[in-house]
Amino acid sequence: MLTSAFLNTAIGQLYRDFTEEKIKSSLSVKHMLPEDKALLKRVTTTAKLYYNDPERMQNSINEILGEE
């Protein structure tokens, strides 16, 4: 069973230190259930957005949560 918390830690944080090309060339996904693939896709999409501009993403999160 996969959780988004696990994938965020195991995969998502790779986008902080490595390019998408490096990650894709270094990792492969096999024998994964369709719902787990969808979860992985959401995690990687969010990670790419976040690490592309962390300050902007944090500001958006704070705005949504009503924090300053």
Biopython code that builds the backbone (N, CA, C, O; Angstrom):
import numpy as np
from Bio.PDB.StructureBuilder import StructureBuilder

atoms = [
    (1, "MET", "N", (0.850, -1.177, 0.000)),
    (1, "MET", "CA", (0.000, 0.000, 0.000)),
    (1, "MET", "C", (0.895, 1.240, 0.000)),
    (1, "MET", "O", (1.811, 1.361, 0.813)),
    (2, "LEU", "N", (0.617, 2.143, -0.913)),
    (2, "LEU", "CA", (1.361, 3.400, -0.990)),
    (2, "LEU", "C", (0.523, 4.530, -0.430)),
    (2, "LEU", "O", (-0.701, 4.539, -0.557)),
    (3, "THR", "N", (1.197, 5.479, 0.191)),
    (3, "THR", "CA", (0.518, 6.679, 0.661)),
    (3, "THR", "C", (1.212, 7.894, 0.045)),
    (3, "THR", "O", (2.376, 7.828, -0.351)),
    (4, "SER", "N", (0.483, 8.988, -0.026)),
    (4, "SER", "CA", (1.093, 10.201, -0.567)),
    (4, "SER", "C", (2.231, 10.669, 0.331)),
    (4, "SER", "O", (3.215, 11.215, -0.168)),
    (5, "ALA", "N", (2.124, 10.473, 1.626)),
    (5, "ALA", "CA", (3.205, 10.873, 2.539)),
    (5, "ALA", "C", (4.495, 10.132, 2.207)),
    (5, "ALA", "O", (5.572, 10.728, 2.172)),
    (6, "PHE", "N", (4.379, 8.839, 1.965)),
    (6, "PHE", "CA", (5.564, 8.052, 1.596)),
    (6, "PHE", "C", (6.142, 8.540, 0.274)),
    (6, "PHE", "O", (7.347, 8.765, 0.167)),
    (7, "LEU", "N", (5.283, 8.704, -0.734)),
    (7, "LEU", "CA", (5.764, 9.131, -2.044)),
    (7, "LEU", "C", (6.353, 10.534, -2.009)),
    (7, "LEU", "O", (7.336, 10.808, -2.697)),
    (8, "ASN", "N", (5.769, 11.420, -1.219)),
    (8, "ASN", "CA", (6.329, 12.764, -1.089)),
    (8, "ASN", "C", (7.748, 12.712, -0.539)),
    (8, "ASN", "O", (8.620, 13.453, -0.992)),
    (9, "THR", "N", (7.976, 11.850, 0.423)),
    (9, "THR", "CA", (9.295, 11.720, 1.022)),
    (9, "THR", "C", (10.246, 10.946, 0.118)),
    (9, "THR", "O", (11.389, 11.358, -0.082)),
    (10, "ALA", "N", (9.787, 9.844, -0.420)),
    (10, "ALA", "CA", (10.659, 8.966, -1.200)),
    (10, "ALA", "C", (10.946, 9.487, -2.604)),
    (10, "ALA", "O", (12.059, 9.329, -3.105)),
    (11, "ILE", "N", (9.970, 10.098, -3.236)),
    (11, "ILE", "CA", (10.116, 10.518, -4.628)),
    (11, "ILE", "C", (10.038, 12.036, -4.776)),
    (11, "ILE", "O", (10.885, 12.642, -5.432)),
    (12, "GLY", "N", (9.041, 12.640, -4.178)),
    (12, "GLY", "CA", (8.815, 14.070, -4.362)),
    (12, "GLY", "C", (10.016, 14.927, -4.036)),
    (12, "GLY", "O", (10.303, 15.890, -4.748)),
    (13, "GLN", "N", (10.725, 14.594, -2.969)),
    (13, "GLN", "CA", (11.868, 15.407, -2.561)),
    (13, "GLN", "C", (13.053, 15.295, -3.510)),
    (13, "GLN", "O", (13.963, 16.123, -3.466)),
    (14, "LEU", "N", (13.050, 14.285, -4.362)),
    (14, "LEU", "CA", (14.120, 14.185, -5.351)),
    (14, "LEU", "C", (14.131, 15.394, -6.281)),
    (14, "LEU", "O", (15.181, 15.799, -6.777)),
    (15, "TYR", "N", (12.944, 15.965, -6.510)),
    (15, "TYR", "CA", (12.836, 17.115, -7.408)),
    (15, "TYR", "C", (13.500, 18.369, -6.836)),
    (15, "TYR", "O", (13.719, 19.342, -7.558)),
    (16, "ARG", "N", (13.813, 18.347, -5.562)),
    (16, "ARG", "CA", (14.544, 19.457, -4.942)),
    (16, "ARG", "C", (15.994, 19.472, -5.417)),
    (16, "ARG", "O", (16.578, 20.539, -5.610)),
    (17, "ASP", "N", (16.576, 18.283, -5.606)),
    (17, "ASP", "CA", (18.012, 18.177, -5.869)),
    (17, "ASP", "C", (18.384, 17.734, -7.280)),
    (17, "ASP", "O", (19.529, 17.901, -7.699)),
    (18, "PHE", "N", (17.421, 17.170, -8.017)),
    (18, "PHE", "CA", (17.731, 16.608, -9.324)),
    (18, "PHE", "C", (16.752, 17.111, -10.372)),
    (18, "PHE", "O", (15.629, 17.502, -10.055)),
    (19, "THR", "N", (17.192, 17.096, -11.624)),
    (19, "THR", "CA", (16.308, 17.473, -12.718)),
    (19, "THR", "C", (15.323, 16.344, -12.994)),
    (19, "THR", "O", (15.555, 15.191, -12.631)),
    (20, "GLU", "N", (14.230, 16.697, -13.636)),
    (20, "GLU", "CA", (13.243, 15.687, -14.007)),
    (20, "GLU", "C", (13.876, 14.626, -14.916)),
    (20, "GLU", "O", (13.586, 13.436, -14.785)),
    (21, "GLU", "N", (14.732, 15.061, -15.825)),
    (21, "GLU", "CA", (15.389, 14.123, -16.741)),
    (21, "GLU", "C", (16.256, 13.117, -15.983)),
    (21, "GLU", "O", (16.250, 11.926, -16.294)),
    (22, "LYS", "N", (17.000, 13.602, -14.988)),
    (22, "LYS", "CA", (17.848, 12.714, -14.189)),
    (22, "LYS", "C", (17.005, 11.710, -13.414)),
    (22, "LYS", "O", (17.345, 10.529, -13.349)),
    (23, "ILE", "N", (15.920, 12.170, -12.833)),
    (23, "ILE", "CA", (15.047, 11.280, -12.068)),
    (23, "ILE", "C", (14.456, 10.217, -12.985)),
    (23, "ILE", "O", (14.473, 9.031, -12.657)),
    (24, "LYS", "N", (13.934, 10.640, -14.135)),
    (24, "LYS", "CA", (13.316, 9.689, -15.064)),
    (24, "LYS", "C", (14.323, 8.677, -15.608)),
    (24, "LYS", "O", (13.974, 7.520, -15.841)),
    (25, "SER", "N", (15.555, 9.102, -15.808)),
    (25, "SER", "CA", (16.557, 8.168, -16.333)),
    (25, "SER", "C", (17.105, 7.232, -15.259)),
    (25, "SER", "O", (17.701, 6.202, -15.575)),
    (26, "SER", "N", (16.905, 7.587, -13.995)),
    (26, "SER", "CA", (17.459, 6.791, -12.896)),
    (26, "SER", "C", (16.455, 5.851, -12.241)),
    (26, "SER", "O", (16.849, 4.870, -11.611)),
    (27, "LEU", "N", (15.175, 6.137, -12.380)),
    (27, "LEU", "CA", (14.140, 5.343, -11.721)),
    (27, "LEU", "C", (13.190, 4.736, -12.736)),
    (27, "LEU", "O", (12.968, 5.296, -13.809)),
    (28, "SER", "N", (12.641, 3.602, -12.390)),
    (28, "SER", "CA", (11.595, 3.013, -13.224)),
    (28, "SER", "C", (10.479, 2.487, -12.320)),
    (28, "SER", "O", (10.700, 2.149, -11.157)),
    (29, "VAL", "N", (9.305, 2.430, -12.878)),
    (29, "VAL", "CA", (8.133, 1.961, -12.133)),
    (29, "VAL", "C", (7.630, 0.695, -12.812)),
    (29, "VAL", "O", (7.369, 0.680, -14.015)),
    (30, "LYS", "N", (7.501, -0.357, -12.028)),
    (30, "LYS", "CA", (7.019, -1.633, -12.556)),
    (30, "LYS", "C", (6.030, -2.239, -11.573)),
    (30, "LYS", "O", (6.145, -2.068, -10.359)),
    (31, "HIS", "N", (5.072, -2.938, -12.119)),
    (31, "HIS", "CA", (4.109, -3.704, -11.310)),
    (31, "HIS", "C", (3.384, -2.824, -10.296)),
    (31, "HIS", "O", (3.222, -3.207, -9.138)),
    (32, "MET", "N", (2.955, -1.658, -10.731)),
    (32, "MET", "CA", (2.262, -0.723, -9.851)),
    (32, "MET", "C", (0.785, -0.692, -10.237)),
    (32, "MET", "O", (0.442, -0.643, -11.418)),
    (33, "LEU", "N", (-0.068, -0.720, -9.240)),
    (33, "LEU", "CA", (-1.501, -0.647, -9.490)),
    (33, "LEU", "C", (-1.857, 0.700, -10.120)),
    (33, "LEU", "O", (-1.193, 1.700, -9.850)),
    (34, "PRO", "N", (-2.897, 0.737, -10.956)),
    (34, "PRO", "CA", (-3.284, 1.989, -11.607)),
    (34, "PRO", "C", (-3.545, 3.127, -10.623)),
    (34, "PRO", "O", (-3.160, 4.266, -10.889)),
    (35, "GLU", "N", (-4.186, 2.844, -9.505)),
    (35, "GLU", "CA", (-4.457, 3.909, -8.535)),
    (35, "GLU", "C", (-3.169, 4.418, -7.885)),
    (35, "GLU", "O", (-3.078, 5.592, -7.525)),
    (36, "ASP", "N", (-2.178, 3.544, -7.734)),
    (36, "ASP", "CA", (-0.893, 3.971, -7.196)),
    (36, "ASP", "C", (-0.128, 4.809, -8.226)),
    (36, "ASP", "O", (0.564, 5.759, -7.862)),
    (37, "LYS", "N", (-0.253, 4.457, -9.508)),
    (37, "LYS", "CA", (0.369, 5.265, -10.562)),
    (37, "LYS", "C", (-0.241, 6.664, -10.586)),
    (37, "LYS", "O", (0.470, 7.653, -10.769)),
    (38, "ALA", "N", (-1.543, 6.744, -10.403)),
    (38, "ALA", "CA", (-2.212, 8.051, -10.376)),
    (38, "ALA", "C", (-1.717, 8.871, -9.189)),
    (38, "ALA", "O", (-1.492, 10.074, -9.318)),
    (39, "LEU", "N", (-1.548, 8.236, -8.043)),
    (39, "LEU", "CA", (-1.028, 8.918, -6.851)),
    (39, "LEU", "C", (0.398, 9.396, -7.097)),
    (39, "LEU", "O", (0.745, 10.521, -6.736)),
    (40, "LEU", "N", (1.218, 8.563, -7.700)),
    (40, "LEU", "CA", (2.592, 8.947, -8.022)),
    (40, "LEU", "C", (2.605, 10.146, -8.971)),
    (40, "LEU", "O", (3.414, 11.059, -8.807)),
    (41, "LYS", "N", (1.725, 10.145, -9.946)),
    (41, "LYS", "CA", (1.631, 11.260, -10.895)),
    (41, "LYS", "C", (1.275, 12.560, -10.162)),
    (41, "LYS", "O", (1.876, 13.602, -10.424)),
    (42, "ARG", "N", (0.301, 12.501, -9.246)),
    (42, "ARG", "CA", (-0.073, 13.699, -8.478)),
    (42, "ARG", "C", (1.092, 14.205, -7.633)),
    (42, "ARG", "O", (1.341, 15.408, -7.564)),
    (43, "VAL", "N", (1.800, 13.283, -6.996)),
    (43, "VAL", "CA", (2.933, 13.656, -6.149)),
    (43, "VAL", "C", (4.031, 14.302, -6.979)),
    (43, "VAL", "O", (4.582, 15.327, -6.578)),
    (44, "THR", "N", (4.357, 13.723, -8.125)),
    (44, "THR", "CA", (5.430, 14.293, -8.943)),
    (44, "THR", "C", (5.023, 15.635, -9.535)),
    (44, "THR", "O", (5.847, 16.545, -9.621)),
    (45, "THR", "N", (3.779, 15.770, -9.939)),
    (45, "THR", "CA", (3.310, 17.051, -10.472)),
    (45, "THR", "C", (3.405, 18.141, -9.413)),
    (45, "THR", "O", (3.882, 19.242, -9.687)),
    (46, "THR", "N", (2.955, 17.835, -8.216)),
    (46, "THR", "CA", (3.018, 18.799, -7.116)),
    (46, "THR", "C", (4.460, 19.131, -6.746)),
    (46, "THR", "O", (4.785, 20.291, -6.490)),
    (47, "ALA", "N", (5.319, 18.126, -6.716)),
    (47, "ALA", "CA", (6.726, 18.351, -6.378)),
    (47, "ALA", "C", (7.394, 19.259, -7.402)),
    (47, "ALA", "O", (8.155, 20.155, -7.036)),
    (48, "LYS", "N", (7.116, 19.034, -8.675)),
    (48, "LYS", "CA", (7.708, 19.880, -9.716)),
    (48, "LYS", "C", (7.239, 21.320, -9.566)),
    (48, "LYS", "O", (8.035, 22.250, -9.696)),
    (49, "LEU", "N", (5.968, 21.507, -9.295)),
    (49, "LEU", "CA", (5.448, 22.864, -9.086)),
    (49, "LEU", "C", (6.095, 23.515, -7.871)),
    (49, "LEU", "O", (6.522, 24.668, -7.922)),
    (50, "TYR", "N", (6.159, 22.767, -6.787)),
    (50, "TYR", "CA", (6.705, 23.307, -5.541)),
    (50, "TYR", "C", (8.172, 23.686, -5.701)),
    (50, "TYR", "O", (8.557, 24.815, -5.396)),
    (51, "TYR", "N", (8.993, 22.753, -6.178)),
    (51, "TYR", "CA", (10.430, 23.015, -6.237)),
    (51, "TYR", "C", (10.808, 23.964, -7.371)),
    (51, "TYR", "O", (11.932, 24.466, -7.399)),
    (52, "ASN", "N", (9.906, 24.214, -8.294)),
    (52, "ASN", "CA", (10.144, 25.213, -9.322)),
    (52, "ASN", "C", (10.125, 26.620, -8.716)),
    (52, "ASN", "O", (10.891, 27.488, -9.134)),
    (53, "ASP", "N", (9.250, 26.843, -7.732)),
    (53, "ASP", "CA", (9.141, 28.148, -7.064)),
    (53, "ASP", "C", (8.547, 27.941, -5.667)),
    (53, "ASP", "O", (7.364, 28.202, -5.449)),
    (54, "PRO", "N", (9.371, 27.471, -4.718)),
    (54, "PRO", "CA", (8.866, 27.129, -3.382)),
    (54, "PRO", "C", (8.173, 28.283, -2.658)),
    (54, "PRO", "O", (7.164, 28.076, -1.984)),
    (55, "GLU", "N", (8.706, 29.488, -2.793)),
    (55, "GLU", "CA", (8.113, 30.623, -2.090)),
    (55, "GLU", "C", (6.704, 30.914, -2.609)),
    (55, "GLU", "O", (5.786, 31.160, -1.827)),
    (56, "ARG", "N", (6.546, 30.884, -3.905)),
    (56, "ARG", "CA", (5.224, 31.127, -4.500)),
    (56, "ARG", "C", (4.225, 30.053, -4.067)),
    (56, "ARG", "O", (3.079, 30.358, -3.736)),
    (57, "MET", "N", (4.669, 28.798, -4.072)),
    (57, "MET", "CA", (3.788, 27.702, -3.672)),
    (57, "MET", "C", (3.398, 27.852, -2.208)),
    (57, "MET", "O", (2.234, 27.648, -1.862)),
    (58, "GLN", "N", (4.344, 28.203, -1.343)),
    (58, "GLN", "CA", (4.038, 28.372, 0.077)),
    (58, "GLN", "C", (3.075, 29.528, 0.289)),
    (58, "GLN", "O", (2.180, 29.443, 1.130)),
    (59, "ASN", "N", (3.251, 30.606, -0.463)),
    (59, "ASN", "CA", (2.324, 31.734, -0.369)),
    (59, "ASN", "C", (0.916, 31.313, -0.774)),
    (59, "ASN", "O", (-0.057, 31.732, -0.147)),
    (60, "SER", "N", (0.799, 30.495, -1.808)),
    (60, "SER", "CA", (-0.512, 30.008, -2.235)),
    (60, "SER", "C", (-1.141, 29.130, -1.170)),
    (60, "SER", "O", (-2.338, 29.237, -0.901)),
    (61, "ILE", "N", (-0.354, 28.271, -0.569)),
    (61, "ILE", "CA", (-0.857, 27.403, 0.500)),
    (61, "ILE", "C", (-1.338, 28.244, 1.665)),
    (61, "ILE", "O", (-2.419, 28.010, 2.205)),
    (62, "ASN", "N", (-0.533, 29.224, 2.054)),
    (62, "ASN", "CA", (-0.915, 30.104, 3.175)),
    (62, "ASN", "C", (-2.212, 30.856, 2.869)),
    (62, "ASN", "O", (-3.068, 31.018, 3.739)),
    (63, "GLU", "N", (-2.345, 31.308, 1.630)),
    (63, "GLU", "CA", (-3.558, 32.034, 1.232)),
    (63, "GLU", "C", (-4.787, 31.133, 1.322)),
    (63, "GLU", "O", (-5.838, 31.544, 1.815)),
    (64, "ILE", "N", (-4.643, 29.915, 0.846)),
    (64, "ILE", "CA", (-5.756, 28.959, 0.899)),
    (64, "ILE", "C", (-6.154, 28.668, 2.335)),
    (64, "ILE", "O", (-7.339, 28.566, 2.655)),
    (65, "LEU", "N", (-5.148, 28.534, 3.202)),
    (65, "LEU", "CA", (-5.405, 28.221, 4.610)),
    (65, "LEU", "C", (-5.787, 29.444, 5.435)),
    (65, "LEU", "O", (-6.145, 29.325, 6.607)),
    (66, "GLY", "N", (-5.708, 30.622, 4.813)),
    (66, "GLY", "CA", (-6.065, 31.837, 5.521)),
    (66, "GLY", "C", (-4.994, 32.313, 6.478)),
    (66, "GLY", "O", (-5.282, 33.035, 7.433)),
    (67, "GLU", "N", (-3.767, 31.915, 6.229)),
    (67, "GLU", "CA", (-2.647, 32.333, 7.072)),
    (67, "GLU", "C", (-1.903, 33.454, 6.385)),
    (67, "GLU", "O", (-1.947, 33.597, 5.163)),
    (68, "GLU", "N", (-1.224, 34.242, 7.184)),
    (68, "GLU", "CA", (-0.449, 35.353, 6.619)),
    (68, "GLU", "C", (0.985, 34.988, 6.454)),
    (68, "GLU", "O", (1.780, 35.806, 5.992)),
]
sb = StructureBuilder()
sb.init_structure("model")
sb.init_model(0)
sb.init_chain("A")
sb.init_seg("    ")
for serial, (resi, resn, name, xyz) in enumerate(atoms, 1):
    if name == "N":
        sb.init_residue(resn, " ", resi, " ")
    sb.init_atom(name, np.array(xyz, "f"), 0.0, 1.0, " ", f" {name:<3s}", serial, name[0])
structure = sb.get_structure()
